[in-house]
Amino acid sequence: MPSINETAAPVRSGLPRDEGLRRGLRNRHIQLIALGGAIGTGLFYGSGESIGRAGPAVMLCYLMGGVIIFLVMRALGEMSVHTPTSGAFSYYAYQYWSERAGFVSGWNYWFNYIGVQMAELTVVGRYVQFWFPGVPAWASAAVFVVIITAVNMVEVRAYGEIEFWLAIVKVAAIVAMIIGGALIVFTGIGNGGHPVGVSNMWVHGGFLPNGVTGMLTGLVVVMFSFGGVELIGITAGEADEPRKTIPRAINQVVYRILIFYVGTVAVIVALFPWDRLGTAGSPLVTIFSGLGIAGAAHILNVVVLTAAVSAYNSGLYSNGRMLHSLSRQRNAPAVLGRTNRFGAPYAGVLVSSGVTVVAVVLTYLFPDTVFLYVMAVTTIAAIINWTMIIITGMKFRTRMKASGEASAGFRMPGSPVTSWLVLAFMAMLVVLMAFIPSYRIALVVGPIWLIVLFVVYQIKVRVQSCE
């Protein structure tokens, strides 16, 4: 990625932003879009692998990861409140770092969310097969691609309403699952009157059954679950009152996610021996099926399917807006900046949706392994994205200090110490990936992807200089 010491380009006050998009998202939309974007496959399906590595200590993984993501979001929030735009961190990198940084940041985020969308699609078929084993997983994925693409072609308020209710389903289910799980643990309701207790947290090899190493490798898997929270920054360009809604969303959504994630995995490892969960389907469905609760597994399967569809929906929304912003920076073809009569960036949506069709093909070719590999590549892209947000935030604050301009009152806490802490954490994640076989592919794909971006950027600069 661009060097942290790269000389920042002058602020481009005349750079066009968000033309054609409409401010139609209200506070409740933004709260639930951000929450829904982060509560998806990483929790409902990917948590099986993280529990398998860390055991009950996975709760600590979510806590540590949550603190880091909160700091990343505060860095992004400081810039979003100052300059609300759907280009978010790409636009800020372009403004306060360099044109190349804006190019790399925007296209990497697009690549990141393409991976998220592909991960969601690869498991949709598995959830459908819970009821219809004979339906090919790739066929289910293809149907959902068409439906969600159509949703993203309408006006943003309609999208906000749809995502609001999809997220409500997920949140209500998680709350019910936590409360219901607690009743089973402490009262035995739903388990023949026999309280399960919390001994499963330590009797199967201890709280740290695989030691500190297991917990650290579990942390890598957990970080995939937090991908999507930065969607708050993307919504700023279409929010009614961004300087009020963005700080509120960031502060509330992060701690809600922590409660949901930590609460959910706490119930999971208390109800069922961690070493019997594995990666075969959603741990939530596995738990309630194993406890013999009539109908609960079917209800939860509806929820996890809704979660995957919702997360794919949020990914397509954000990618359409990111391509729209990149085109305005002249960092993407001009056609991707076009909007339809509803104010939706239809070109960016269609291109993003078309690329994710690759997931349908991969699901057909590699149904048993595609999810883990897509999750690995998505995680390295997310790490690059979070790293660039922190570095851009540091450059933003330097620029504000030099100019004497206020940063709109929503500051990154503990900066610059906390910024360097986040960067060190991201470096540690990259090192840990080398110890996880399914994640090693990310250490190859990540550098290759960055090299491709640098080369394409240089080609773009030369072409534009000849125009």
Secondary structure, DSSP 8 states (H G I E B T S, - for coil): ---TTS------TT---STT----B-HHHHHHHHHHHHSSHHHHTTHHHHHHHHGGGHHHHHHHHHHHHHHHHHHHHHHHHHS--TTHHHHHHHHHT-HHHHHHHHHHHHHHHHHHHHHHHHHHHHHHHTT-TTS-HHHHHHHHHHHHHHHTTS-HHHHHHHHHHHHHHHHHHHHHHHHHHHHHHHT-TTTTT----SGGGTTTT-SSTTHHHHHHHHHHHHHHHHTTTTHHHHHGGGBSSHHHHHHHHHHHHHHHHHHHHHHHHHHHHHHS-GGGTTTSS-HHHHHHHHTT-TTHHHHHHHHHHHHHHHHHHHHHHHHHHHHHHHHHTTSS-GGGG---TTS--HHHHHHHHHHHHHHHHHHHH-TTTHHHHHHHHHHHHHHHHHHHHHHHHHHHHHHHHHHT---TT---TTTTHHHHHHHHHHHHHHHHHTTSGGGHHHHHHHHHHHHHHHHHHHHHHHHHHT-
